[in-house]
C-alpha cells in the first residue's frame, strides 16, 4: 500500500527537524528545516569545513550533494504517516553554477510516490531560487 502523503506544513518541518537531531551528518552540515507558503525549505548553514577549494572559497561538491540527498529523504520521511523507512537507490547531482562561502537553501519536489519507490527532484540555491547552483534527481526505496 502506498504511504499517505501529508502536507508540507509546520508539523512536517517539526518532524523533519526531529530526524535531523538524530543524524551526525546533518549536525555536521548544520542543516535546518522550515516551512513557507509553498513547502519545506532545507538550509545548510555555512561552515569553514564545507569549503572544497580554498583558493576560490567554493562549497565542496559532496556537501552540496549531501544537502540535496538529505533534503529529498527528509521530504518523504517527514510527510508520510507513519514515517516511511527509506534507502537511496540513486542520486544524480548536476552542478549548474559555482558556489560561494555562504548558506545554501534547497527545496524538494515529489515527482512520484509509489508503494516501493519515490522519485524526487531537489534544487539548491544561494542567492535566489531563480538562480540554482545544483539540482539532484533522487530515487528512494520505500521499505515496508
LOTISE-275251 format. One record per atom (N, C-alpha, C): residue number from 1; x, y, z. Coordinates in steps of 0.001 Angstrom, whole numbers, always signed. Atoms other than C-alpha are relative to their C-alpha. Layout:
BEGIN
  num       px       py       pz
  NUM        X        Y        Z
...
***
This chain:
BEGIN
  num       px       py       pz
    1     +836    -1185       +0
    1       +0       +0       +0
    1     +879    +1245       +0
    2     -750    -1244     +112
    2    +1265    +3458     -921
    2     -162     +827    +1267
    3     +124     -825    -1208
    3    +2087    +5670    +2097
    3     -800    +1277     -276
    4     +769    -1238     +124
    4     -256    +8618    +2689
    4     +949    +1187      +85
    5     -862    -1180      +40
    5    +1335   +11977    +1892
    5     -661    +1145     +757
    6     +485    -1110     -818
    6     +875   +14735    +4481
    6     +423    +1330     -623
    7     -370    -1301     +574
    7    +1014   +18476    +3642
    7    +1371     +473     +492
    8    -1309     -544     -387
    8    +4369   +20327    +3709
    8     -168    +1220     +904
    9     +312    -1095     -918
    9    +3469   +22419    +6764
    9     +976      +25    +1173
   10     -859     -122    -1187
   10    +4986   +23397   +10113
   10     +168    -1337     +729
   11      -93    +1306     -658
   11    +4202   +19931   +11532
   11    +1016     -890     -725
   12     -982     +771     +775
   12    +6200   +18317    +8708
   12    +1412     +536     +259
   13    -1312     -593     -296
   13    +9060   +20759    +9345
   13     +489     -433    +1376
   14     -356     +462    -1350
   14    +8986   +19786   +13036
   14     +459    -1457      -17
   15     -389    +1417     +111
   15    +9098   +16066   +12172
   15    +1365     -136     -661
   16    -1300      +39     +672
   16   +11999   +16682    +9805
   16    +1102     +470     +944
   17     -972     -497     -964
   17   +13811   +18694   +12480
   17     +362    -1031    +1053
   18     -267    +1063     -973
   18   +13450   +15822   +14943
   18     +930    -1057     -588
   19     -879     +978     +657
   19   +15047   +13451   +12420
   19    +1409     +567     -174
   20    -1322     -625     +150
   20   +17880   +15940   +11832
   20     +808     -118    +1285
   21     -684      +69    -1288
   21   +18685   +15878   +15532
   21     +652    -1333     +280
   22     -570    +1328     -222
   22   +19480   +12162   +15348
   22    +1118     -336     -978
   23     -986     +263    +1044
   23   +21890   +12457   +12397
   23    +1277     +805     +221
   24    -1303     -665     -156
   24   +25587   +13224   +12933
   24     +355     +785    -1265
   25     -294     -678    +1257
   25   +25903   +14137    +9253
   25     -792    +1303     -106
   26     +826    -1211      +42
   26   +23008   +16613    +9474
   26     +549    +1065     +945
   27     -596     -972     -939
   27   +24636   +18222   +12527
   27    +1272     +595     -596
   28    -1239     -508     +603
   28   +27984   +18493   +10688
   28     -319     +975    -1134
   29     +408     -889    +1092
   29   +26219   +20035    +7699
   29     -734    +1242     +508
   30     +742    -1110     -603
   30   +24334   +22364   +10088
   30    -1323     +228     -744
   31    +1269      -66     +718
   31   +21006   +21567    +8413
   31    -1136     +418     +914
   32    +1242     -351     -694
   32   +17684   +23060    +9450
   32    -1134      -34    -1018
   33    +1181      +87     +870
   33   +14142   +22834    +8074
   33    -1037    +1003     +485
   34    +1108     -898     -293
   34   +11403   +25454    +7912
   34    -1078     -214    -1067
   35    +1092      +71     +981
   35    +8060   +25699    +6119
   35     -370    +1414     -407
   36     +545    -1271     +471
   36    +6862   +28561    +3955
   36    -1308     -290     -730
   37    +1298     +163     +666
   37    +3725   +29070    +1840
   37      +10    -1070    -1085
   38      -61     +930    +1129
   38    +4970   +26767     -916
   38     +604    -1355     +357
   39     -555    +1300     -379
   39    +6539   +23904    +1057
   39    +1103     +103    +1022
   40    -1100      +59     -961
   40    +9528   +22887    +3129
   40    +1276     +548     -624
   41    -1299     -530     +418
   41   +12874   +24683    +2891
   41    +1075     -618     +876
   42    -1114     +635     -698
   42   +16133   +22969    +3839
   42    +1200     +932     -111
   43    -1101     -959       +2
   43   +19011   +25229    +4874
   43    +1269     -625     +539
   44    -1340     +376     -425
   44   +22702   +24387    +5074
   44     +672    +1284     +462
   45     -690    -1172     -535
   45   +24409   +26906    +7350
   45    +1486     -153     -307
   46    -1404      +68     +415
   46   +27897   +27698    +6023
   46     +929     -230    +1188
   47    -1061     +250     -964
   47   +30917   +26417    +7930
   47    +1303     -123     -788
   48    -1304      +93     +679
   48   +34620   +26609    +7036
   48     +318    -1430     -442
   49     -253    +1402     +352
   49   +34709   +22786    +6987
   49     -700     -394    -1303
   50     +736     +303    +1223
   50   +32331   +22898    +3989
   50     +730     +452    -1262
   51     -749     -509    +1146
   51   +34920   +24576    +1738
   51     +708    -1154     -702
   52     -677    +1026     +784
   52   +36126   +22318    -1071
   52    +1265     +529     -647
   53    -1157     -606     +651
   53   +38511   +24685    -2853
   53     +309    +1311     +708
   54     -299    -1221     -754
   54   +40173   +27215     -540
   54     +415    +1186     -877
   55     -446    -1092     +871
   55   +41542   +29216    -3475
   55    -1177     +859     -462
   56    +1172     -765     +456
   56   +38053   +30212    -4657
   56    -1117      +12    +1032
   57     +952      +49    -1116
   57   +36213   +29503    -1359
   57    -1373     -496     -436
   58    +1237     +615     +466
   58   +33599   +27293    -3017
   58     -378    -1162     +914
   59     +459    +1160     -758
   59   +31457   +24736    -1194
   59     +444    -1273     -714
   60     -379    +1295     +556
   60   +32634   +21157    -1700
   60    -1214     -617     -688
   61    +1101     +626     +724
   61   +30530   +19301    -4267
   61     -705    -1077     +808
   62     +600    +1034     -841
   62   +29968   +16477    -1792
   62     -926     +593    +1052
   63     +868     -688     -964
   63   +28493   +18945     +710
   63    -1307     +396     -682
   64    +1187     -390     +768
   64   +26101   +20242    -1958
   64     -865    -1231     -273
   65     +739    +1228     +301
   65   +25108   +16699    -2998
   65     -634     -585    +1260
   66     +539     +526    -1257
   66   +24648   +15633     +642
   66    -1223     +799     +439
   67    +1167     -826     -322
   67   +22306   +18582    +1266
   67    -1204     -420     -829
   68    +1115     +315     +880
   68   +20161   +17694    -1751
   68     -559    -1397     +264
   69     +466    +1362     -286
   69   +20015   +13964     -978
   69     -715      -77    +1346
   70     +644       +5    -1317
   70   +19209   +14527    +2702
   70    -1340     +734      -47
   71    +1265     -737     +127
   71   +16532   +17084    +1789
   71    -1060     -878     -649
   72     +963     +880     +676
   72   +14875   +14595     -575
   72     -482    -1097     +949
   73     +367    +1055     -947
   73   +14941   +11850    +2060
   73     -904     +544    +1096
   74     +817     -616    -1049
   74   +13558   +14174    +4735
   74    -1383     +394     -502
   75    +1297     -405     +561
   75   +10798   +15372    +2418
   75     -995    -1154      +79
   76     +895    +1158      -52
   76    +9342   +11865    +2161
   76     -205     -460    +1444
   77      +90     +518    -1373
   77   +10130   +10790    +5735
   77     -879     +872     +887
   78     +765     -904     -870
   78    +8536   +13875    +7301
   78    -1430     +203     -470
   79    +1348     -220     +534
   79    +5452   +13867    +5083
   79     -799    -1280     -177
   80     +754    +1249      +58
   80    +4389   +10223    +5386
   80     -350     -442    +1417
   81     +467     +466    -1304
   81    +2432    +8671    +8231
   81     -399    -1456      -98
   82    -1176     -253     -827
   82    +3840    +6557    +9675
   82    +1202     +335     -886
   83    -1178     -426     +751
   83    +7251    +7906    +8637
   83     +581    -1166     -792
   84     -520    +1053     +873
   84    +8481    +5883    +5665
   84    +1460     -282     +326
   85    -1404     +405      -96
   85   +11711    +3920    +6045
   85     +540       +0    -1421
   86     -490     -245    +1352
   86   +13864    +4837    +3068
   86    +1460     -407     -167
   87    -1382     +249     +392
   87   +17044    +3802    +1286
   87     +203     +663    -1359
   88     -290     -653    +1272
   88   +18702    +5705    -1532
   88     +299    -1043    -1069
   89     -289     +833    +1167
   89   +18592    +3933    -4883
   89    +1028     +716     -864
   90     -940     -792     +790
   90   +20280    +6722    -6824
   90     -176    +1476     +321
   91      +29    -1454     -167
   91   +21160   +10380    -6540
   91     +958     +579    -1039
   92     -795     -584    +1072
   92   +22341   +12157    -9664
   92      -26    +1514     +157
   93      -88    -1438     -253
   93   +23557   +15683    -8944
   93     +607     +707    -1194
   94     -510     -850    +1072
   94   +24041   +18326   -11617
   94     +391    +1335     +611
   95     -509    -1264     -532
   95   +26182   +21340   -10716
   95     -171    +1052    -1082
   96     +410     -953    +1021
   96   +24763   +24340   -12554
   96     +824    +1282      -14
   97     -871    -1180      -81
   97   +26950   +27224   -11338
   97     +845     -107    +1251
   98     -910      +36    -1141
   98   +29720   +27895    -8882
   98     -671     +453    +1290
   99     +506     -401    -1305
   99   +29083   +28240    -5173
   99     +972     +968     +656
  100     -839     -911     -780
  100   +30425   +30752    -2686
  100      -88     -416    +1463
  101      -38     +343    -1427
  101   +31131   +30654    +1051
  101    -1163     +655     +752
  102    +1231     -499     -622
  102   +27527   +31329    +2120
  102     -933    -1173     +262
  103    +1031    +1014     -220
  103   +24472   +29418    +3336
  103     -585     -436    -1338
  104     +664     +517    +1192
  104   +22635   +27271     +820
  104    -1380     -500     +395
  105    +1376     +406     -258
  105   +18896   +26578     +625
  105     -442     -971    -1086
  106     +508     +972     +972
  106   +17072   +23695    -1056
  106    -1503     -177     +178
  107    +1417     +343       +9
  107   +13517   +22785    -1966
  107     -131    -1305     -772
  108     +179    +1314     +617
  108   +12244   +19331    -2960
  108    -1391      -85     -611
  109    +1276     +262     +663
  109    +9516   +18376    -5399
  109     -154    -1509     -144
  110     +277    +1431     +131
  110    +7978   +14914    -5195
  110     -605     -219    -1384
  111     +485     +271    +1351
  111    +7600   +13668    -8752
  111     -976    -1169       -9
  112     +883    +1159     -113
  112    +6056   +10309    -7861
  112     +311     -743    +1279
  113     -138     +818    -1196
  113    +5463    +8401    -4649
  113     -826    -1259     -208
  114     +669    +1276     +190
  114    +4659    +4755    -5214
  114     +101     -860    +1257
  115      -56     +918    -1145
  115    +4365    +1734    -2924
  115    +1432     -355     +370
  116    -1365     +469     -253
  116    +8028     +807    -3301
  116    +1095    +1009     -330
  117    -1018     -939     +457
  117    +9846    +3717    -4945
  117     -578    +1417      -32
  118     +358    -1413     +102
  118    +9751    +7511    -4693
  118    +1029     +694     -894
  119     -867     -777     +881
  119   +11170    +9866    -7333
  119     -167    +1468     +362
  120      +35    -1392     -434
  120   +12098   +13405    -6336
  120    +1021     +832     -754
  121     -970     -949     +522
  121   +13872   +16499    -7591
  121     +299    +1000    +1107
  122     -431     -977    -1002
  122   +15877   +18643    -5180
  122     +813    +1080     -712
  123     -700    -1128     +616
  123   +17087   +22099    -6188
  123     +588     +860    +1108
  124     -678     -834     -995
  124   +19629   +24155    -4225
  124     +463    +1316     -591
  125     -425    -1327     +444
  125   +20452   +27852    -4449
  125     +649     +746    +1155
  126     -624     -850    -1016
  126   +22420   +30533    -2639
  126     -535    +1421      -37
  127     +482    -1384      +57
  127   +21236   +33925    -3890
  127    -1520      +37     -104
  128    +1452      +63     +158
  128   +17712   +33383    -5244
  128     -376    -1365     -568
  129     +500    +1285     +492
  129   +15611   +30362    -6078
  129      +25      -58    -1528
  130      -42      -64    +1463
  130   +15647   +31534    -9707
  130    +1401     -237     -560
  131    -1381     +237     +423
  131   +19436   +31006    -9817
  131     +566    -1221     +731
  132     -470    +1200     -711
  132   +20001   +27377    -8727
  132    +1474     -269     -267
  133    -1403     +393     +165
  133   +23552   +26189    -8134
  133     +125    -1491     -262
  134      -28    +1446     +244
  134   +22676   +22478    -8256
  134    -1410     -556      +65
  135    +1265     +737      -87
  135   +19827   +20049    -8779
  135     +348    -1475      +65
  136     -238    +1430     -114
  136   +19534   +16379    -7969
  136    -1284     -757     -324
  137    +1086     +946     +238
  137   +17320   +13606    -9294
  137     +235    -1157     +962
  138     -177     +984    -1081
  138   +16774   +11231    -6364
  138    -1078    -1068     -114
  139     +930    +1124      -60
  139   +15191    +7776    -6335
  139     +207     -677    +1357
  140      -55     +602    -1335
  140   +14369    +6300    -2912
  140     -834    -1268      +36
  141     +740    +1249     -229
  141   +13310    +2766    -1997
  141     -829     +194    +1254
  142     +902      -78    -1157
  142   +10281    +2820     +306
  142     -109    -1412     +558
  143      -25    +1326     -622
  143   +10675     -100    +2730
  143    -1270     -235     +802
  144    +1180     +362     -811
  144    +7866    -1947    +4487
  144     +305      +93    +1469
***
